[in-house]
Each structure stands twice: as C-alpha cells, then as structure tokens.
Amino acid sequence: MRSIWNGAISFGLVSIPIKLVNATENRSISFRQIHTEDGGRIRYRKVCELDGEEVSSDEIGKAYEEADGTMIPITDEDLASLPLPTAKTIEIVAFVPASEIDPLQIDAAYYLSANGVPAAKPYTLLREALKRSERVAIAKFALRGRERLGMLRVVDDVIAMHGLLWPDEIRRPEGVAPDTSVTVRDAELDLADALMDTLGEVDIESLHDDYRAAVEQMIAAKAEGAEVAAPAEERPGGQVIDLMAALESSVRAAREARGEGEPDASVHELSGRKKAPAARSAPKESGTKKSTAKSAAKKAAPARKSTSRTAAGGKAAEKKTTAKKTTAKKTPPRKRAS
C-alpha cells in the first residue's frame, strides 16, 4: 500500500518514525457524464474568469476569499511555515477509554506503519502498551493543510488511527426527535426484545453491497446487448396501525428466515395480553346488568309489600268502622228514669 504521509509519533520523549496508509477504499461504481444525443463525454474545464482562457493544474493556486470578494493568495510555503508542532508529527496528548469517544466523531481510518528498522522497537512498545491498558490514544496531527484530531488503537498487530471530528463540528440533534408524546407499553418492549434476540448477531464479513452487485450485473448485460429485465413493481407499504401485530409478524418472519420453528409460548402469551381485557369485559358487563336487576328487584319488593300492607290496613279500618256503625244501630236507646 502506498503511503500518503510520512512523519513520526510523538510519545512523550519517544519518537516513532511512521508512514500513514489509507485503511479503507471506496468500492462504489462511478459514472461519467455524457451527451445523451451522441454519447460524447462531458468534461469540465478550468477557465480563468478574467481572460476566459483554460488553465492547467500547475498554474492553479489557492486563495482565501473575504466577504467583499477580495482574494488573498496563500502558497504552500505559507502553510508550511506555520508554527505547528503537528506539521510532521502525530502528537499524543492523552490516553482514554474507548467508550469516551463519541462514534459521531469518527472519520477516516489509516494504518500506521513503522518506517525503518529503528522504528520497530518503539512502535511495538506503544502497540503493546495500548493493548495492556485497554485504552486508546488521543492525538493531534496535520494533514492536507489543516490540523486534525485522531484516535490511535490496535488492530491485530498494527496501530490504526481514526481521524476524529473536532467537538464543535458535531451538530446538536435539536428538532430531530419526535415532538409528540408517545407511550410504549411493556408488552411492546418485550416483543421488540424478542425480535432482537431472534435476529441475533451477524458476521460482518458475510455482508456485501447488493446494490453494487446489481449495478455490475446490469452493466455486464448492457455490454453484451442483452435486455435488462425491469424489477417487479413493489407496492408501497401501508402505515403500521397495529404495532403489536407488526412486531409479532417480524418475530415470526425472522424465525422462519433462520429456519427455526414457531415462536415460543412467551410470544403467544404476549400477543394474548392485548385480547385479554376484551374477553374479560363481557362478563363484567353481564354481571353488572345482573346486579342492577337484582338491586332493582330488591327495591321493588319492599314497595310492593308496603303497598299491600297499606291496602290491608285500609280494608281492616273500613271493617272496624262498619262494625262500629252496625253496633250503634242495633243497640236500643236507654230509657230515662221517671
């Protein structure tokens, strides 16, 4: 691999000569722009705005544009003369646990190769120290005209460096989270956990770029003059209304994809939780009606008894009054004494 930068790692008073090598490569398929009518290549030419003439790369420099449009020329010598200790040195400033690094900061990755035989000893020392401490090194370095932040860690038997964004280059996630209040039930979380357990782990080495493979096949077919079959039109997915049903279906599909059987009883139990209140609501309703009818009957029963008692009492009073009147009529008047 070709080195892109030569310098040294500054580890206290220890200096380790190294070469910087790109650890990643871009495998995406690139396209050229063409004229659709005749297939001619479209090229961009660098033209000076003042004289309208095309200029070559060796005639192009760099400048800083001020707010009023004034251009301040900046040469490579100007940048090289800056008093930066990191111009040719990866300066380690601290050793921290890897968990303290925000993954949002991680940028490009590089391999650090020992430059020469004398560098092997200090290089190995730093590598083994990083392994035993289970920490990473935070460093500052300059590359492509700007000072950068880096993280050194061990990958196999090599020291790798990840470029890090500066903390002020990370945007705050304001206005990104949902602004509506949502309640997640325990049953939904249980199903989500079941889905994660079913999907399980994956061997990263087994993953590949399906889109790139499809593009390569399409290009090969067109190069041979074959017809490119249009993919079947997929219907847009509808809005998920029943989250529980969607989670259960996802768990079932994941199990089938892994060649496993039906979901275990815990998943059925979770799915039954939703239907249980509806099944219990009917007996409660009928029981309520029965209790209401019984209470109404109990209230009506004393009313009937009191009514019959009043009627009986009234008839008895009438009989007593009639008896009194009859007795009064049959009793002869007493004679006065002479």
Backbone torsions as a table, in degrees:
resi	resn	phi	psi	omega
1	MET	NA	140.5	-176.3
2	ARG	-83.3	132.9	179.2
3	SER	-76.1	146.5	179.9
4	ILE	-111.1	-6.4	-177.2
5	TRP	-162.5	135.5	176.7
6	ASN	-117.7	136.2	179.9
7	GLY	-172.0	-144.7	-178.1
8	ALA	-149.9	153.2	172.7
9	ILE	-93.8	128.1	177.7
10	SER	-98.3	107.9	-177.4
11	PHE	-117.4	83.1	-171.6
12	GLY	66.8	-123.5	176.3
13	LEU	-91.4	1.2	179.6
14	VAL	-90.8	132.4	177.7
15	SER	-117.1	127.6	-177.3
16	ILE	-117.8	106.5	177.2
17	PRO	-64.2	130.5	-178.0
18	ILE	-140.0	165.0	170.9
19	LYS	-117.4	141.5	-179.9
20	LEU	-100.3	126.6	-177.0
21	VAL	-126.9	138.9	176.3
22	ASN	-63.5	131.0	179.7
23	ALA	-93.6	-11.0	-178.3
24	THR	-127.8	163.5	175.6
25	GLU	-143.7	151.4	-178.7
26	ASN	-91.5	118.1	-178.4
27	ARG	-101.4	4.4	-178.4
28	SER	-67.8	150.4	-178.6
29	ILE	-83.8	128.0	-179.9
30	SER	-101.4	151.4	-179.4
31	PHE	-121.0	156.2	175.1
32	ARG	-102.8	151.5	174.8
33	GLN	-88.1	134.4	-178.5
34	ILE	-131.8	163.6	173.2
35	HIS	-81.9	117.7	-172.6
36	THR	-64.7	-23.0	-178.0
37	GLU	-75.6	-43.0	-176.6
38	ASP	-124.5	0.9	178.5
39	GLY	76.8	10.8	-179.9
40	GLY	-69.7	144.9	-178.9
41	ARG	-69.9	134.3	175.2
42	ILE	-95.9	122.1	-179.0
43	ARG	-119.8	150.4	176.5
44	TYR	-101.1	128.6	179.8
45	ARG	-112.6	140.5	-179.2
46	LYS	-90.5	115.3	-173.9
47	VAL	-121.3	137.5	176.8
48	CYS	-74.6	133.6	-178.2
49	GLU	-71.1	-24.1	-175.3
50	LEU	-80.5	-49.5	-177.0
51	ASP	-105.2	-6.8	177.6
52	GLY	73.4	10.6	-178.3
53	GLU	-95.5	147.9	177.1
54	GLU	-76.0	138.5	-177.5
55	VAL	-119.0	153.2	179.8
56	SER	-89.9	170.8	-176.0
57	SER	-64.7	-36.3	-178.4
58	ASP	-72.5	-9.4	177.3
59	GLU	-97.6	1.6	-175.1
60	ILE	-104.0	127.5	176.2
61	GLY	-116.0	-167.0	179.4
62	LYS	-125.3	154.3	180.0
63	ALA	-152.1	158.4	175.7
64	TYR	-102.3	128.6	-178.9
65	GLU	-96.3	123.8	178.0
66	GLU	-82.8	174.8	-175.2
67	ALA	-62.3	-31.4	-179.1
68	ASP	-86.9	4.4	179.1
69	GLY	93.8	-2.1	179.1
70	THR	-69.8	134.4	-179.7
71	MET	-99.7	126.1	176.8
72	ILE	-107.6	108.6	-177.6
73	PRO	-63.0	137.4	177.4
74	ILE	-127.2	124.5	-178.5
75	THR	-101.0	165.8	176.4
76	ASP	-64.1	-31.9	177.9
77	GLU	-66.2	-36.6	177.9
78	ASP	-62.5	-42.6	-179.6
79	LEU	-71.0	-36.7	-179.0
80	ALA	-69.5	-25.7	-177.7
81	SER	-85.8	0.3	178.8
82	LEU	-64.8	139.1	-177.6
83	PRO	-78.3	66.6	179.9
84	LEU	-109.6	122.4	177.8
85	PRO	-69.0	-15.5	-177.9
86	THR	-94.0	8.8	-177.1
87	ALA	-59.0	-40.2	179.1
88	LYS	-130.1	20.6	-175.7
89	THR	-137.5	136.4	170.2
90	ILE	-91.4	101.8	-171.8
91	GLU	-93.4	111.3	178.1
92	ILE	-75.2	127.7	-177.0
93	VAL	-111.3	-19.8	-177.9
94	ALA	-166.8	162.3	173.2
95	PHE	-123.1	124.0	-174.7
96	VAL	-135.4	159.7	172.2
97	PRO	-63.4	145.1	-178.5
98	ALA	-62.4	-25.8	-179.1
99	SER	-66.9	-16.2	179.9
100	GLU	-80.9	-9.2	-179.2
101	ILE	-90.0	123.8	177.4
102	ASP	-73.5	123.8	179.5
103	PRO	-57.3	-23.2	177.4
104	LEU	-63.5	-23.3	-177.7
105	GLN	-81.1	-20.3	-172.4
106	ILE	-68.8	129.4	-177.0
107	ASP	-118.9	-132.0	-177.0
108	ALA	-68.1	157.7	-179.0
109	ALA	-119.2	142.9	-179.5
110	TYR	-135.5	156.0	169.3
111	TYR	-102.5	140.0	176.3
112	LEU	-105.3	118.7	-177.8
113	SER	-108.2	136.0	177.6
114	ALA	-63.8	129.2	-176.2
115	ASN	-99.4	90.4	178.8
116	GLY	102.4	163.3	-178.2
117	VAL	-65.0	-41.8	-178.8
118	PRO	-62.5	-21.2	-177.8
119	ALA	-81.8	-11.5	-175.2
120	ALA	-64.4	-42.6	-177.6
121	LYS	-64.5	-56.0	179.2
122	PRO	-65.1	-31.1	177.5
123	TYR	-62.6	-47.2	179.6
124	THR	-65.2	-36.4	178.5
125	LEU	-61.2	-47.9	179.6
126	LEU	-64.5	-39.9	179.9
127	ARG	-61.6	-47.4	-178.3
128	GLU	-69.5	-33.1	177.5
129	ALA	-65.7	-39.1	177.3
130	LEU	-66.4	-39.4	178.7
131	LYS	-62.2	-49.3	-174.1
132	ARG	-70.1	-34.2	-178.9
133	SER	-79.3	-16.4	-176.5
134	GLU	54.5	37.5	176.6
135	ARG	-125.4	171.6	176.0
136	VAL	-118.3	156.8	-179.8
137	ALA	-99.9	134.3	175.2
138	ILE	-99.4	127.7	-174.0
139	ALA	-136.9	162.4	174.0
140	LYS	-118.6	138.7	178.4
141	PHE	-151.3	162.1	179.9
142	ALA	-113.2	130.8	180.0
143	LEU	-150.7	133.8	178.4
144	ARG	53.4	46.9	170.4
145	GLY	82.0	11.1	177.6
146	ARG	-151.6	151.1	177.3
147	GLU	-80.3	139.8	-175.5
148	ARG	-129.9	167.6	177.1
149	LEU	-109.4	141.1	-177.1
150	GLY	-137.0	160.9	176.3
151	MET	-127.8	122.8	179.9
152	LEU	-100.2	131.4	176.3
153	ARG	-145.0	168.9	-176.9
154	VAL	-98.4	129.7	173.8
155	VAL	-122.9	111.3	-172.6
156	ASP	57.6	-116.0	178.9
157	ASP	-112.4	24.5	-176.6
158	VAL	-124.4	145.1	172.3
159	ILE	-87.1	122.0	178.4
160	ALA	-108.3	151.5	178.2
161	MET	-126.9	128.4	174.6
162	HIS	-102.6	126.3	171.8
163	GLY	-67.3	138.1	-179.8
164	LEU	-116.8	142.1	172.0
165	LEU	-74.7	148.1	176.0
166	TRP	-67.6	148.8	-177.7
167	PRO	-53.6	-34.7	-178.7
168	ASP	-78.0	-2.1	176.2
169	GLU	-92.2	-3.3	178.0
170	ILE	-94.2	121.4	180.0
171	ARG	-76.1	146.3	173.6
172	ARG	-75.7	138.5	-177.9
173	PRO	-80.3	54.9	-178.9
174	GLU	-80.0	131.2	179.2
175	GLY	76.6	10.8	-178.9
176	VAL	-93.5	-39.8	-179.1
177	ALA	-68.6	153.6	177.8
178	PRO	-57.3	135.8	-179.0
179	ASP	-95.6	7.6	177.5
180	THR	-103.3	147.5	179.9
181	SER	-79.6	122.9	-177.9
182	VAL	-127.9	134.6	176.7
183	THR	-106.5	125.8	178.3
184	VAL	-104.0	124.5	-178.6
185	ARG	-80.6	157.6	179.1
186	ASP	-62.7	-35.9	179.7
187	ALA	-63.1	-37.0	178.8
188	GLU	-68.9	-40.2	177.2
189	LEU	-65.3	-37.5	178.1
190	ASP	-62.5	-41.6	179.0
191	LEU	-68.7	-36.8	176.8
192	ALA	-63.7	-40.3	176.5
193	ASP	-63.6	-41.5	179.0
194	ALA	-62.4	-37.8	178.9
195	LEU	-66.5	-42.5	179.2
196	MET	-64.7	-40.3	178.2
197	ASP	-65.6	-36.5	-179.4
198	THR	-68.7	-43.1	178.0
199	LEU	-64.7	-36.6	174.5
200	GLY	65.3	-153.8	-178.2
201	GLU	-96.5	169.6	-179.0
202	VAL	-140.8	146.2	174.1
203	ASP	-82.8	110.5	-176.9
204	ILE	-56.9	-31.7	-178.6
205	GLU	-65.9	-20.6	-178.4
206	SER	-84.7	-9.8	-179.7
207	LEU	-84.0	144.8	179.8
208	HIS	-146.7	168.1	-176.4
209	ASP	-85.0	99.6	179.5
210	ASP	-66.8	-35.2	-178.7
211	TYR	-65.8	-43.8	179.9
212	ARG	-63.6	-40.0	178.5
213	ALA	-62.9	-40.4	179.2
214	ALA	-66.6	-38.7	178.3
215	VAL	-65.5	-41.3	178.8
216	GLU	-63.1	-41.0	177.6
217	GLN	-64.8	-40.2	179.3
218	MET	-64.5	-41.6	179.1
219	ILE	-65.0	-41.5	179.0
220	ALA	-63.5	-39.3	179.8
221	ALA	-66.7	-42.3	-179.7
222	LYS	-68.3	-33.6	178.8
223	ALA	-65.8	-30.9	178.2
224	GLU	-88.9	-0.4	179.1
225	GLY	79.1	15.6	-179.5
226	ALA	-83.8	156.7	177.4
227	GLU	-75.7	137.9	178.0
228	VAL	-95.4	115.6	-177.7
229	ALA	-71.0	133.7	177.7
230	ALA	-75.3	138.1	179.9
231	PRO	-68.0	153.3	178.0
232	ALA	-62.9	137.3	-177.7
233	GLU	-71.3	126.2	179.5
234	GLU	-96.4	136.1	177.6
235	ARG	-75.7	137.2	178.7
236	PRO	-62.8	137.7	-179.7
237	GLY	-67.0	139.6	178.7
238	GLY	-77.4	170.6	179.6
239	GLN	-71.8	134.0	179.9
240	VAL	-74.6	115.7	-179.9
241	ILE	-96.7	-46.9	-179.4
242	ASP	-100.0	99.5	-176.6
243	LEU	-66.9	-37.4	179.8
244	MET	-62.0	-44.8	179.6
245	ALA	-63.9	-38.8	179.5
246	ALA	-65.6	-39.6	178.7
247	LEU	-67.0	-42.7	178.8
248	GLU	-62.0	-42.6	178.5
249	SER	-64.3	-37.1	179.6
250	SER	-66.2	-42.4	178.1
251	VAL	-62.0	-43.4	-179.0
252	ARG	-63.9	-44.4	-179.5
253	ALA	-65.5	-38.8	179.2
254	ALA	-66.0	-38.4	178.5
255	ARG	-66.4	-41.4	179.0
256	GLU	-64.4	-38.5	179.6
257	ALA	-65.7	-30.6	179.1
258	ARG	-88.0	-0.1	179.0
259	GLY	77.4	21.2	179.5
260	GLU	-93.6	169.7	-179.4
261	GLY	-80.0	-160.9	-179.9
262	GLU	-66.2	157.4	177.4
263	PRO	-58.6	149.7	-177.3
264	ASP	-71.8	179.6	-173.8
265	ALA	-64.2	-26.1	-178.5
266	SER	-64.1	-35.4	179.0
267	VAL	-70.0	-40.5	177.2
268	HIS	-63.8	-36.4	179.9
269	GLU	-66.2	-38.9	178.8
270	LEU	-65.1	-40.8	-178.5
271	SER	-69.4	-25.5	180.0
272	GLY	-78.3	-15.7	-179.2
273	ARG	-62.7	-33.2	-176.2
274	LYS	-72.4	-34.0	-176.0
275	LYS	-85.6	-17.1	-175.2
276	ALA	-61.1	-46.0	-179.6
277	PRO	-60.0	-37.2	-178.9
278	ALA	-66.8	-35.5	-178.3
279	ALA	-72.2	-32.6	-178.9
280	ARG	-82.7	-16.0	-176.0
281	SER	-70.0	-32.2	-177.6
282	ALA	-65.3	-49.0	178.5
283	PRO	-60.4	-37.2	178.0
284	LYS	-61.5	-39.4	-177.7
285	GLU	-67.5	-45.2	-179.0
286	SER	-67.0	-37.5	177.1
287	GLY	-63.9	-35.1	177.8
288	THR	-65.7	-42.3	179.2
289	LYS	-63.3	-41.3	-179.6
290	LYS	-64.4	-44.5	-179.1
291	SER	-65.7	-35.6	177.5
292	THR	-65.6	-41.4	180.0
293	ALA	-66.1	-40.9	179.5
294	LYS	-64.0	-42.4	180.0
295	SER	-65.9	-37.0	178.1
296	ALA	-67.1	-38.0	179.3
297	ALA	-66.7	-40.3	178.5
298	LYS	-63.9	-37.9	178.1
299	LYS	-69.1	-34.8	-178.2
300	ALA	-73.8	-32.6	-176.3
301	ALA	-62.6	-49.4	177.4
302	PRO	-60.7	-33.9	179.4
303	ALA	-62.9	-42.2	178.6
304	ARG	-64.3	-43.2	-179.6
305	LYS	-61.9	-42.6	-179.5
306	SER	-66.7	-35.3	179.5
307	THR	-68.2	-42.4	179.9
308	SER	-68.7	-36.0	176.9
309	ARG	-65.7	-38.4	179.4
310	THR	-67.0	-41.6	178.8
311	ALA	-64.8	-42.0	179.2
312	ALA	-65.2	-40.5	177.9
313	GLY	-63.4	-37.7	179.7
314	GLY	-65.8	-43.3	179.7
315	LYS	-65.1	-40.1	178.5
316	ALA	-62.9	-39.2	178.7
317	ALA	-65.2	-40.0	178.7
318	GLU	-63.2	-41.1	179.2
319	LYS	-62.5	-42.9	178.8
320	LYS	-63.7	-38.3	-179.8
321	THR	-68.3	-40.3	179.3
322	THR	-66.3	-39.6	178.3
323	ALA	-63.6	-39.9	178.5
324	LYS	-63.7	-43.4	-179.2
325	LYS	-65.4	-41.4	-179.9
326	THR	-64.3	-41.9	178.6
327	THR	-64.0	-38.8	179.6
328	ALA	-66.5	-36.1	-179.6
329	LYS	-72.0	-39.2	-175.4
330	LYS	-76.9	-21.2	-178.3
331	THR	-77.1	118.6	-178.3
332	PRO	-71.5	152.7	179.0
333	PRO	-69.1	141.6	178.3
334	ARG	-75.2	143.4	179.2
335	LYS	-85.1	142.1	177.3
336	ARG	-78.5	144.0	177.8
337	ALA	-74.1	136.6	-179.3
338	SER	-85.2	NA	NA
